[in-house]
Amino acid sequence: MQRYIVHWGEMGSRWGLNRSVAQIHALLYLSPEPLNADEIAETLGIARSNVSVGLKELLSWNLVHVTQTLGDRRDFFVAQRDPWEVVRVIVEGRKRFANAASDPLIRGKLELRVPIGRAFWDGHRLELTLTEFTILQTLAETPKRDFSYREIYDIVRGKGFIAGWGEEGYRVNVRSFIKRIRQKFRAIDENFDCIKNYSGYGYYWDHGE
């Protein structure tokens, strides 16, 4: 296992990821159970902050997704298992990142530095979790596009994941995610109102331009 992780880390630079990020992916790919960030940091001997950045990058590549463990509020991570799907995602990811502008994503006062998973509002850094950053990125990349509760939940938990409150429980979870994101914006700017609710359907980003 250790040999594979080291080898995959060396290979990572050839398809656009640094060594530590590729090693995180290798560990999750080989792990029979979902792992949280602390477990990843301890296993690989990587700083916790570097693990967080690496996981955000892997999420942006769609090589891992977030899941939950009963009785534990922490985020756990699972790698895409199908080797052919991994290859497809890597090929598409290389094209996407090669064609993407090096400048951050700007939406009004919002600045997203996607490769390192950082968000800023009016120059002030937003302390977002991996899940919160992923939701914010999804909404901000396509302003004024309505995202349903199910779409948002599938992005952060994996398609078809059933929440603890039953088949409709994902709505409660998405509302909680959005509430926490809004609170972090409003701690900086009490007048923040760019995340809009489409009543009964979901949410969208509108910065007024």
Buried (B, 14 or more C-beta within 10 A) or exposed (E): EEEEBBEBBEEBEEBBBBBBBBBBBBBBBEBEEBBBBEBBBEBBEBEEEBBBBBBBBBBBBBBBBBBBEEEEEEBBBBBBEEEEEBEEBBEEBBEBBEEEEEEBBEBBBBBBEBBEBBBBBEEEEBEBBBBBBBBBBBBBEEBEEEBBBBBBBBBBBBEEBEBEEEEEBBBBBBEEBBEBBBEBBEEBEEEBEBBBEEEEEBBBBBBEE
